[in-house]
Amino acid sequence: MKAHEGKVNVALVQMSCTAEKEPNVAKAVRRIGEAAAAGAQIVCLQELFPGHYPCQSEDHARFAEAEPIPGPATEAISKAAKDNKVVVVGSFFERRTAGLYHNTAVVFDVDGSHAGVYRKMHIPDDPLFYEKFYFTPGDLGFKAIDTKYGRIGVCVCWDQWYPEAARLTSLAGAQILFYPTAIGWQAPEKAVYGASQHNAWETMMRSHAIANGLFVAAVNRVGTEGAIEFWGASFVADPYGNLVHRATHDKEETPIVECDLGLIDVARTHWPFLRDRRIDAYGDLTKRYID
């Protein structure tokens, strides 16, 4: 394990996207360079950053947007990581083989190598988020990935709502848990439910930071695509759940947030939740429901 005890600068690339892939990839590469020049050591991109969020309808034509890994988009981000000597978390529409597609995150180390891959485990099927049509559930499990700047975990968007995912990633040794995200408001709901929807999203992930004693970083997109107004508000929470930084709801930003990884041991020794877990009593968690 490459546990890193010092301070690490984390950049959150919150951006809007076009329907064309090349401008989005070029923008991401540019933002990685700008973040590195400003002192970032780990840079996280939002969910499926190379294009518009593809799952607002069930459209077979959109499978053409997927790429193998490695592929052109991953190679561009790999080069950006290497050129700027930063760790990068990228999120991609993966074509694994004919008829088999995943929502996949790749962690690139400072030399551009693929330090690790995570395939989104929890796949939603909600209005305008028809991901089950496109993505096969992940089969790589929850993991922590060694990089130059410590062990990082990655889950993706809908995984945010599952404490089991955060716990297992933490138990694998993650110090920072990243959530590349594409979540937003639907116009008919925003006036009544918008504030509570955003609050629930943020609160859930801040609770993961507290329960597991680690940093949590969520990176969301901004702008309106189709019927979704993505709400931005990318943030970092510390191991006590404190909000270290929150981006705006409606602007492109690349905030750089200092994470003192030494706080992890402080938090876990003062709030020893991992010590006091009753692992002998949790077997029923593997059941769908206890009848």
N, C-alpha and C positions, 0 to 999 in steps of 0.2 A: 504494500500500500504506500502511496506517495502522499501521506497526510502532510498538509502544508499549514504551518502554525502562524505564519505571518499575515500581513495585510495584502489583500488582493483587490485590484480594481476591476469591477465588472461593468460592462457596457450593455445597455438594452437598446437594440435598434428597433424603434417603433416607427413604422413607415406606412404610407399608402402604396397601393399597387395598381398597375395597369393590367389589361388583359394580355398584353404581349410579354413573353417571358424575358427577352433580352434586356429591356430597360430595367426590369426589377432586379435581375441578377447584377447588372452594372451598378445600379444604385446601392445594392447591398455591399458590393465590393468596395465602392467608394466610401460608404459609411464605416466599414471595417477599418479602412485606412485612416479615416479621420479620427475614429475612436482610439486606434493604436497611437497615433501622433499625440493625442491628448492624455496618454498614460494608461489606457485600458490594457488589461492582460487577458481577460476572458470576454468575448463578445458573443451575445446571443441574438439570433434572428427570430422573427415571429414564425408562427406555423404556416407552412406552405408558402413561403415568401416569394417563390419565383412567378406567381401568377395571382389572379383573382381566386378567392376561395371557391372551389369548384362544386360544392355540394348543395347548392340551393335548389337544384333540380336533379332528376335522375336522367342523365343525358349520356348515352354511350359515346358520343363524339368526344367527350372530355377525357376519356382514357388516353387519347393521343397526347395529352399534356404530360403524362408520366414519363419518367426516364429510368433506365437501369442505374444501379449504383455499383461502380462508378459510372458517371455519365457527364454530359457537358456542364450541368449546373453544379454538381458536386466537385468537379475538377476546377471550376472557377473559384469556388469558395476555398478549396484546398490550397490553391495558389495564393489567394488573399491571405490565408492564415500563415503560410510560409513566408511570403514577401514582407508581412508586417510583424512576424514573430509573435503571434497571439494565438490563443486557443479560441476556436469558433464553434458554436453550436448552431447547426443549420437544420432546417426542416424541409422534407422533400416528399413529393408524390412519386413513390417508388414502383417501377414495373419490375417485379421479381421474375416473372415469366409470363407467357401468354395466359391471360385470364386470372392472374394472381397479382394483386396490387396491395401496397401497404402505405400507411401514413408514417413516415420514417424520419427519425432524427439521426444525424451523424455528428459526432464530436471529432473535430480536427485539432491535432496538437500543433505546436508552434513550428514544426518542420513540415506541416501539410499532410502528415500521415493520418489515416483513419484510426483514431484512438479507440473508438467504440461506436456501436450502432444500437439504436433502440427503436423498436417498432411499436407504435401506439397500441396499447392493450385494450382499452375500453373504447368502443366504437358507438357513437350515438346514432339515433334515428329519430329526429325531431323535425318539425316544420322548418324548412330552409337549411337544415343540417342533416341531409340524407347521406350520412357517411357509410352506412352499412351497404349501400348500393356500390360503393367504390372500393372500400378497404376491407381486407381480411384482418382479423385481430392479430396482434403481434404474437410472436412465438419465441422471443428471445428473453423473456422474463424481465425482472426489475434488477437493475445493476448500478454499480458505481464504477466510473471510468477514470483510470489514471491519466493525468495530464501533468505538464510541467508545473502548473499552478495549483495542484491538489487533486482530490478525488471529487468528481462532480457526477450528479445524477441527472437524468433527463426523463421526464414524463411529458405528455403532450395533451394540452387542452382538456378534453373530457376526463382524462385521468385525474384532473385537479380535484374532482369531487369525491375521490375514493381514498379514505385514510389508509387502507391496506396498501395501496400503491406507494404512498409516501413513506409508510413504515418500513416496507421491505427494501425500498431504495436506501433509506437511512441505515438499516441494519447491514446493508452491503458495504457501508463505509462512506457514503456521500457526505460531503461537507457543505456543498451548495446544491440545491435541487432546482433545476431550471424547468419552466413550463412554457415552451413556445405555444402561442395561443392565437385563435381567431374566434373572437366572441363579440357579439354586439346586440344592439337593440333592434327590434322590429317596430316600425312606426305605430301600428295600432296599440301596442303595449307600453310604449315608452312613458307616456304621460302618467300612467297609473302605477306601473310596475318597475319602471326603469331604475329608479334609485335603489330599490330593494334588490333588484337583480344584480346590480353592480356590487352592492354591499355584501350580498351573500357570496359572490365569487371571490372577493378579496378576503373576507372573513374566513372562508374555508381554508384558503392557502396559508393565511397567517396562523391558523390553528395547527396546520402541519408543522410550521416552524417551531411553535411552542412544544407540541407533543413529542417532537423528535430532536429538538435542540440543535437545529441547523439553520442555515440561511436558505430562504426561498426567493426565487426571482421569476416573475411572470412577465412575458413579453408579448404584447398584443398589437394588432395592427390598427390603423385609423383610416377614416374615409368611409364613404358609402359605396357599396357594391351591390347592385340589384336592390333587394328589399332589406338589406342589413346595413345598419349604421354601426360600424365597429367602434367600440368605446375607448380604445386606447387604455390609458391609466396603467401602463406598465409599471411594475413596482418591485422593490426589494424589501423583504422583512428579515429582521435579525432573529437569533435563536430564542429571544423572548417574545417574538411576535410583533415587536415595534416596527412601525412603518419607517424605514430609513429614507426612502424616496418614492414618490409617486409622480408619474408623468401626467401631462394634460390628457383630456378626453379627445381632443380634436386636432392636435398638431403633430407633425413629424418631429421626433426628438431622438437624440442618442445620449441620454443621461449616463454618466459614469459614477458609479457608487462604490465607495471603499467598504470592503467587508473584512473585518478583523476576525480571522478564523480562530484566534485564541479564545474568543467568546464561547465557542462551542463547548470546550471543556469546563469553562466557568459555569455556563448554564446547566450542563448535564450533571455537575457535581452539586449544584445548589437545588436543582429540580431533578432528582434522579429517577425520572420516569422509566428509563431503560433498565435501571437496576431493579425496580420494583414490579416489573411486568410478571404476571402469573402465566408463564408460557405453558405450564402444565394444565391450564384450565381453558385454553383457547381453541381446542380441537374443533368445536362446532362452527368456527368461522369458515370452514371449508364446505359447509352446507348452504344451500340456497335459502332455506328458512327452517326454523326449529318448530316443527309441528307439535 
